Amino acid sequence: MNRFLFLSCLLVAVVVVSGCVEQQPSGPHWTCPDGTIVYDPAGCGEGCPNDTKRCLDGTTVARNPAMNCEFDNCPKPQEQKLEASISVFTDRQSYGSDEDILITVDIESNKAVQDAEIRVWGITVEGTSRIESSQKVELKTGQNSFLFSEKTPYCTSGCGGIKPGKYAVKAALFVEGGQVAETETFIELTQG
């Protein structure tokens, strides 16, 4: 009887222990970088751990079994389109002949630009601008300010077609040969 009891207990112990031992399935499997072995008995190739990685643009990517469970590549960042606003100011509102005119051009840019150009022109009579200048500049993200120094025409009493009156002073921003923004202000030319 003791022998029967001993064999019965042994049999129960073997059944309990065999249920606790994990058996390794056979078939296709992946070894992930963290050492985890993932079995894929159906061979469908979707057997990596379910973790993800957040990319710089906010999207997420998952591990890819075809890449030995490495993460898929993040999408390439798209080039940000340049958005800029431009303002132009003069140091005074009224000028006589052959006077210095200081022109300030302010540009607000949403991104840095290495090779931009600012053009300033104005006091245009019969299609000819009496002031005209340009500068190659580098824009930084945010507020940018540039100074131009010009002279009003020598004669503002009617010679050369320039008469006293109101004239536009314009400024434009060009990037890669294309105009991005343009603005203008007005000054008064007086006689003398």
JOJO-V842605 format. One record per residue. N is the residue number from 1. PSI is psi in whole degrees, 0 to 359 (999 if undefined). OMEGA is omega in whole degrees, 0 to 359 (NA if undefined). BURIAL is 1 if it has 9 or more other ideal C-beta (glycine too) atoms within 8 Angstrom, else 0. Layout:
# JOJO-V842605
n=N psi=PSI omega=OMEGA burial=BURIAL
n=N psi=PSI omega=OMEGA burial=BURIAL
This chain:
# JOJO-V842605
n=1 psi=320 omega=177 burial=0
n=2 psi=321 omega=180 burial=0
n=3 psi=320 omega=179 burial=0
n=4 psi=318 omega=179 burial=0
n=5 psi=319 omega=179 burial=0
n=6 psi=314 omega=180 burial=0
n=7 psi=324 omega=178 burial=0
n=8 psi=316 omega=179 burial=0
n=9 psi=320 omega=179 burial=0
n=10 psi=318 omega=179 burial=0
n=11 psi=317 omega=178 burial=0
n=12 psi=318 omega=180 burial=0
n=13 psi=318 omega=179 burial=0
n=14 psi=317 omega=180 burial=0
n=15 psi=317 omega=181 burial=0
n=16 psi=313 omega=181 burial=0
n=17 psi=320 omega=181 burial=0
n=18 psi=332 omega=176 burial=0
n=19 psi=338 omega=181 burial=0
n=20 psi=344 omega=181 burial=0
n=21 psi=125 omega=180 burial=0
n=22 psi=130 omega=177 burial=0
n=23 psi=136 omega=180 burial=0
n=24 psi=119 omega=178 burial=0
n=25 psi=160 omega=179 burial=0
n=26 psi=165 omega=178 burial=0
n=27 psi=188 omega=182 burial=0
n=28 psi=142 omega=178 burial=1
n=29 psi=162 omega=180 burial=1
n=30 psi=142 omega=172 burial=1
n=31 psi=114 omega=183 burial=1
n=32 psi=161 omega=183 burial=1
n=33 psi=332 omega=180 burial=0
n=34 psi=4 omega=178 burial=0
n=35 psi=353 omega=180 burial=0
n=36 psi=130 omega=175 burial=0
n=37 psi=123 omega=182 burial=0
n=38 psi=123 omega=181 burial=1
n=39 psi=144 omega=182 burial=1
n=40 psi=75 omega=186 burial=1
n=41 psi=334 omega=180 burial=0
n=42 psi=346 omega=180 burial=0
n=43 psi=25 omega=183 burial=0
n=44 psi=352 omega=174 burial=0
n=45 psi=17 omega=179 burial=0
n=46 psi=70 omega=187 burial=0
n=47 psi=22 omega=180 burial=1
n=48 psi=159 omega=176 burial=1
n=49 psi=154 omega=188 burial=1
n=50 psi=40 omega=177 burial=0
n=51 psi=160 omega=184 burial=0
n=52 psi=166 omega=177 burial=0
n=53 psi=136 omega=178 burial=0
n=54 psi=130 omega=179 burial=0
n=55 psi=167 omega=182 burial=1
n=56 psi=328 omega=181 burial=0
n=57 psi=3 omega=177 burial=0
n=58 psi=347 omega=178 burial=0
n=59 psi=165 omega=177 burial=0
n=60 psi=149 omega=176 burial=0
n=61 psi=154 omega=182 burial=1
n=62 psi=171 omega=175 burial=1
n=63 psi=147 omega=185 burial=1
n=64 psi=117 omega=180 burial=1
n=65 psi=329 omega=180 burial=1
n=66 psi=346 omega=179 burial=0
n=67 psi=34 omega=181 burial=1
n=68 psi=39 omega=177 burial=0
n=69 psi=19 omega=170 burial=1
n=70 psi=162 omega=178 burial=0
n=71 psi=145 omega=170 burial=1
n=72 psi=157 omega=179 burial=0
n=73 psi=146 omega=174 burial=0
n=74 psi=152 omega=177 burial=1
n=75 psi=146 omega=178 burial=0
n=76 psi=138 omega=180 burial=0
n=77 psi=140 omega=178 burial=0
n=78 psi=146 omega=178 burial=0
n=79 psi=127 omega=179 burial=0
n=80 psi=130 omega=180 burial=0
n=81 psi=138 omega=179 burial=0
n=82 psi=128 omega=172 burial=1
n=83 psi=124 omega=183 burial=0
n=84 psi=144 omega=172 burial=1
n=85 psi=149 omega=186 burial=0
n=86 psi=141 omega=176 burial=1
n=87 psi=148 omega=178 burial=0
n=88 psi=138 omega=181 burial=1
n=89 psi=151 omega=173 burial=0
n=90 psi=160 omega=183 burial=1
n=91 psi=339 omega=177 burial=0
n=92 psi=172 omega=177 burial=0
n=93 psi=338 omega=186 burial=0
n=94 psi=137 omega=183 burial=0
n=95 psi=149 omega=172 burial=1
n=96 psi=192 omega=181 burial=1
n=97 psi=145 omega=176 burial=1
n=98 psi=40 omega=178 burial=0
n=99 psi=150 omega=175 burial=0
n=100 psi=137 omega=176 burial=0
n=101 psi=120 omega=179 burial=1
n=102 psi=125 omega=184 burial=1
n=103 psi=124 omega=178 burial=1
n=104 psi=130 omega=177 burial=1
n=105 psi=119 omega=177 burial=1
n=106 psi=134 omega=180 burial=1
n=107 psi=127 omega=173 burial=1
n=108 psi=121 omega=184 burial=1
n=109 psi=142 omega=179 burial=1
n=110 psi=354 omega=177 burial=0
n=111 psi=162 omega=178 burial=0
n=112 psi=142 omega=179 burial=0
n=113 psi=125 omega=184 burial=1
n=114 psi=316 omega=192 burial=0
n=115 psi=77 omega=179 burial=0
n=116 psi=166 omega=177 burial=1
n=117 psi=136 omega=174 burial=1
n=118 psi=130 omega=176 burial=1
n=119 psi=137 omega=178 burial=1
n=120 psi=134 omega=177 burial=1
n=121 psi=162 omega=178 burial=1
n=122 psi=192 omega=189 burial=1
n=123 psi=60 omega=185 burial=1
n=124 psi=125 omega=178 burial=1
n=125 psi=127 omega=180 burial=1
n=126 psi=43 omega=176 burial=0
n=127 psi=1 omega=180 burial=0
n=128 psi=126 omega=178 burial=0
n=129 psi=130 omega=182 burial=0
n=130 psi=343 omega=168 burial=1
n=131 psi=138 omega=182 burial=1
n=132 psi=128 omega=182 burial=0
n=133 psi=159 omega=175 burial=1
n=134 psi=155 omega=178 burial=0
n=135 psi=136 omega=168 burial=0
n=136 psi=130 omega=185 burial=0
n=137 psi=164 omega=172 burial=1
n=138 psi=122 omega=179 burial=0
n=139 psi=141 omega=171 burial=1
n=140 psi=162 omega=177 burial=0
n=141 psi=131 omega=180 burial=0
n=142 psi=213 omega=186 burial=0
n=143 psi=134 omega=177 burial=0
n=144 psi=143 omega=180 burial=1
n=145 psi=135 omega=183 burial=0
n=146 psi=143 omega=184 burial=1
n=147 psi=135 omega=175 burial=0
n=148 psi=139 omega=177 burial=1
n=149 psi=121 omega=182 burial=0
n=150 psi=176 omega=175 burial=1
n=151 psi=144 omega=174 burial=0
n=152 psi=160 omega=179 burial=1
n=153 psi=152 omega=183 burial=1
n=154 psi=322 omega=184 burial=0
n=155 psi=119 omega=178 burial=1
n=156 psi=24 omega=181 burial=1
n=157 psi=25 omega=176 burial=1
n=158 psi=341 omega=179 burial=0
n=159 psi=147 omega=181 burial=0
n=160 psi=14 omega=178 burial=0
n=161 psi=0 omega=182 burial=0
n=162 psi=120 omega=181 burial=1
n=163 psi=159 omega=175 burial=0
n=164 psi=144 omega=179 burial=0
n=165 psi=190 omega=183 burial=0
n=166 psi=133 omega=181 burial=0
n=167 psi=148 omega=179 burial=1
n=168 psi=144 omega=168 burial=1
n=169 psi=121 omega=186 burial=1
n=170 psi=155 omega=175 burial=1
n=171 psi=143 omega=179 burial=1
n=172 psi=150 omega=176 burial=1
n=173 psi=130 omega=178 burial=1
n=174 psi=137 omega=175 burial=1
n=175 psi=128 omega=182 burial=1
n=176 psi=41 omega=176 burial=0
n=177 psi=350 omega=181 burial=0
n=178 psi=143 omega=180 burial=0
n=179 psi=129 omega=181 burial=0
n=180 psi=320 omega=183 burial=0
n=181 psi=154 omega=178 burial=1
n=182 psi=149 omega=177 burial=1
n=183 psi=174 omega=178 burial=1
n=184 psi=159 omega=171 burial=1
n=185 psi=171 omega=182 burial=1
n=186 psi=144 omega=175 burial=0
n=187 psi=162 omega=178 burial=1
n=188 psi=127 omega=173 burial=1
n=189 psi=130 omega=179 burial=1
n=190 psi=163 omega=181 burial=1
n=191 psi=140 omega=173 burial=0
n=192 psi=999 omega=NA burial=0
